[in-house]
Amino acid sequence: MALEHPDLAPDTLTVAAGRPPREHDAPVNVPIVLTTTYHETRAPEAGDRIYARGSNPTWDPFEEALGALENATLPALVFASGLGAAAAALSLIPTGGAVVMPRHAYAGSISLAGDLAAQGRFELCTVDIADTDAVLAELEALTARFDAGQVMLWLESPTNPMLEVAELSVLTDAAHAMGAVVVADNTFNTPMVHRPLDAGVDVVLHSVTKWLAGHSDVVLGALVTSDATLRDRLLAHRTLHGAIAGPFEVWLALRGLRTLALRMDRSQTTAAALAHRLVDHPAVRRVRYPGLASDPGHERAAAQFNGFGGIVSIELDDVATADALVAAVRLWLPATSLGGVESLVERRRRQPAEPTTVPEALVRLSVGIENPDDLWADLDQALRVAAGRRHGGP
């Protein structure tokens, strides 16, 4: 299989990429290959399958499809989890280097980077990724002390869960001019909304668990790059550290990927409708959603992205009200993940690893594909219940 679809739109690629050859009696979908090893009838050569920790035929179609979706010239690399992919990406920085990371980002990435920094692997600097001048100043200070390739800029935009929007191309270009490597977590946007490689980013990260697989039934991660040298290093890390995915999980992820465009379209449309309604709700103090004209990141998001995503964050009056909201929903599910077909709700500061700069009463909404009116009715009644309890109601 090869990346042979440069002229196809992303929504078509979700269906067409990663298909088996068109041969008589051949399956339309790639079958699951369950094996630990492969026949050897001659001396091994480069590219041969030797042992299943190195490759599996079930990985290939997913890696091809995701690479094509991200407009990469090389297939993606699938990992056992999003955090496994993040660990591989951070391995690109040599010991003694430095990483600049958003202060608000996926808690697993922040925790992992913090742990590695505490071990002396690298210096970790956290920044407000929406403050371009502050990010550039931090990069300038670090790159003045380190050699080229020793500093990494880690981008996440919109951020989790604050939905801050970075100037991706500006930051990437500046980082490259200073000799830094740039990694972008594209989990929230997916390739349906943005392709960071087109903005010059070196490596794109996905928690495949979320929107890409889309059904809350697999844990996977992925990295995408068009740089063959970087890909070889990431592949070596995956193989040597054993951060490999099971064939069945990858097969499920590819099946989920086939409907990504439809699911993202529905989630984004509903998220926008809910955000506009939430702005006027008396129980809501603040709504964070880049699709709102009043949102601080709106202009940047509109200029850079093909949509505004399916995550909405709201701030309520206090922790008790936020917890009461989560307890009162009936259709929304109280859970910590995102990007599935079902809508999820969570007060993020309940998670110990969440940065303390995230407001205590912030509630993150991951919008699924249910009927928008049903989702609003449930959210509205739960907000009213929560507000009523706060004001002494039943």
ABEGO torsion letter per residue (X at the ends): XBBAAAABBAAAAAAABGBBBBBBGBBABBBBBBBABBBBABBBBBGBBABAAABBAAAAAAAAAAAAAAGBABBBBBBABAAAAAAAAAAABBBGBBBBBBABBBAAAAAAAAAAAAAGABBBBBBBAABAAAAAAAAAAAAAABBBGABBBBBBOBBOAAGBBBBAAAAAAAAAAAGBBBBBBAAAAEAAABBAAAAGBABBBBBAABAAAGAGABBBBBBBBABAAAAAAAAAAAAAAGBBBBAAAAAAAAAAAAAAAAAAAAAAAAAAAAAAAAAABAABABBBBAABAABAAAAAAAAABBEAEABBBBBBABAAAAAAAAAABAABBBBABBGBABBBBBBAAABAABBAABBAABBBBBBBABBAAAAAAAAAAAAAAAAAAAAGBX
